Amino acid sequence: MKGVNSSNESLYKYSLLFVERLSSAETLCTCSSLPDAAVTNISCILFYTAFQLINLLNILVRFAHQVLSLHDVTPVLDIIYVNIIKPSRKERPFVAKFTSNLILACAHILELPTQEFLQSCLVGKILPKDSLVSEGKLDLIGQLHKICPWLVATVWGPLRNILKERDSPDRPQTLLLLAKMFCKSQSNYITQHYSTWRVFLDSLLIGSASDNALVVQFAKEFLSVQQNKCMQKQFIELCLVPVVNRGDENLVLDGMSAIVELLQTNTQLFTENTDLLEILVTVSREGKEFEQREAAMSSLGQLFSHFYQHLEDNCAPDLDKKVMWILAAVLEQYKLTTGKERLAVEKVFLHHFIPIKLLTEERMKRLLSIWLSLESCHYDIIRDMMVSSYCLRCHMRSLMKLIVAAPRDDTRMEVLQYEVLEVLDQSKSSPSKLMEEFVTILTKNQSLRTAMETVVQVESNTTNKLISVSALVRQVMKDIKDGGDISNHNPGKKELRLLYELLSWQPYLAFDENVVTFFLELLTVGDTGHVTQMLKLISLLSKPPGKPLGEVYPGLTQERLIPLLQRLAIIGTPKQAKYSIRCLVSHTTERREHVFHPVLKDMNKVLSCCNEHYETCITAVGHWAVHLPTDLRLQQSFHMVIDKFIYNN
């Protein structure tokens, strides 16, 4: 401690270094073996000396300010500035911090000499042999710009000239320097130095590999701090779009990754800037390689998934519109593509739009919310995706039957999973080769074949885990009862359309007693539109691979469904009569004459007196004839009535 207070420079230096080492070394633990009074004494002296040193630094800054104001500062610029550039800045961070404070305090004194010094360095008048900082001049400009920007106000012209010289050894570092300077500045700063900004953008456009990488790196920082929309648009159009369009595969992927990361951390930029999303959409449609197109769609899916979670927070205006715009843009891709591009869209749909990892209830809630937000033109796309999945399973089931009959060889059993993954990875550019090797593996491997037979069954439980109609029905019922709180539309209409599209290809998904009970309840209490939609939906359930409800739920069918259908065939609307007859035919499995006899009697009453339900009964007769053409009761009872109706109308 005496050494720290000594006027002997050598003793002071080594004593101070020793104290510094003690502060972080295990040697300090030896103090624990000393008496408490000794430890207290050492601690007090240490803290007292530390604060003395801090005070001394402040005194030094004031002293240096006075000295610099009285004399020419040019000779000492080297000594000052060498402390804030590499390697000194890294090796002696505390000295660099002190120097920064000194420069800030003396900025008005240092301004002119510094500007002249930097000008001379940039034009080559001061060489490394003449100055300690000449070689690190660009690093120095960057550090001075951070500390006090107006100290480097005159360097823009020389920096522009360096950029214009394609062969200048300083050009790459100058590009990096300007990128950092523009990132840390507000839009008015770019306006003040607009000519340099344009030269900077033009230099990035030249398109070397390092320049392209810098564009991607610069985009993340610049677009996150830049509030001026014109500047954002200019940079995106002039630099980012060309790089993504012309870059190699890895650079394109890096660019898209940068866009996703940028937008996820900046909600305002996401809602107000469409250009960045347009880049992803363009790559998803026009990317040179399939991997690029797939990654672009996945990027859009990531953004949708990220911002969808914040819709209820109302954290930004028009956020919901932008999120749903992504959804529509990806679905549009399905119409424009075929083959594996379609599979990529389906993958995004299942991993990001309605993620498999969500709990069933939450997934169905999201599926319904997404469905309600879409235009009717997108419904066909989602239906086509479901049909594609259904058909693929059917084709694979047929393939499995062929494989079962093929010769079996179990030599590759133990590497089964790895082989399949390897084949998928190596052969994704050649579907025919993929299928050929896939069949080979299935032929040779009993365990894989058994697993695949389970997966491709149309009624497999895997589908029930993806789509739970019972969970969806609860959401639909809630929406109808709440009067359409989920969206501004006719409550129930779009929801029932979703159920219809799901069940039209996978009717077995409705075989749940709670679901069937809901259907019957809606037939009883729903309005005309709901009842018509529900009848249409129930008529699907008997279509293969579905089954007649009379076979699955005979009690519910006999006691509740049939009486409702008999009644609606007579007093419902003509369209309800059409579907009621269809349901009676398809869901009654035995004793149909007993089912239709009450309908026949009621039809006679209506048609004989021509009351308000006359047209409904006429429609019912027609569809009865279509579905049961051999039923002679129709000809016997209604031939004359129908003939008269046609003549009179």
Secondary structure, DSSP 8 states (H G I E B T S, - for coil): -TTTT-S-HHHHHHHHHHHHHHHHSGGGGGGGGS-HHHHHHHHHHHHHHHHHHHHHHHHHHHHHHHHHHHS--HHHHHHHHGGGSTTHHHH-HHHHHHHHHHHHHTHHHHHHHHHHHHHHHHTTSS-TTT-SSSTTHHHHHHHHHHH-GGGGTT-HHHHHHHHH-TT-TTHHHHHHHHHHHHHTS-HHHHHHTHHHHHHHHHHHHT--HHHHHHHHHHHHHHHHH---HHHHHHHIIIIIHHHHHHS-HHHHHHHHHHHHHHHHT-HHHHHH--HHHHHHHHHHHH-SSHHHHHHHHHHHHHHHHHHHTTGGGT-STTHHHHHHHHHHHHHHHHHH--THHHHHHHHHIIIIIS-TTS-HHHHHHHHHHHHHHS-HHHHHHHHHHHHHHHHHHHHHHHHHHHHHTS----TTGGGHHHHHHHHHHHHTT-HHHHHHHHHHHHHH-HHHHHHHHHHT-TT-HHHHHH--HHHHHHHHHHHHHTTSTTSSSSTTHHHHHHHHHHHHH-GGGG--HHHHHHHHHHHHHS-HHHHHHHHHHHTTTTSTTS--HHHH-HHHIIIIIHHHHHHHHHHS-HHHHHHHHHHHHHH--S-HHHHHHHHHHHHHHHHHHT-TTHHHHHHHHHHHHHH-TT-HHHHHHHHHHHHHHHHH-
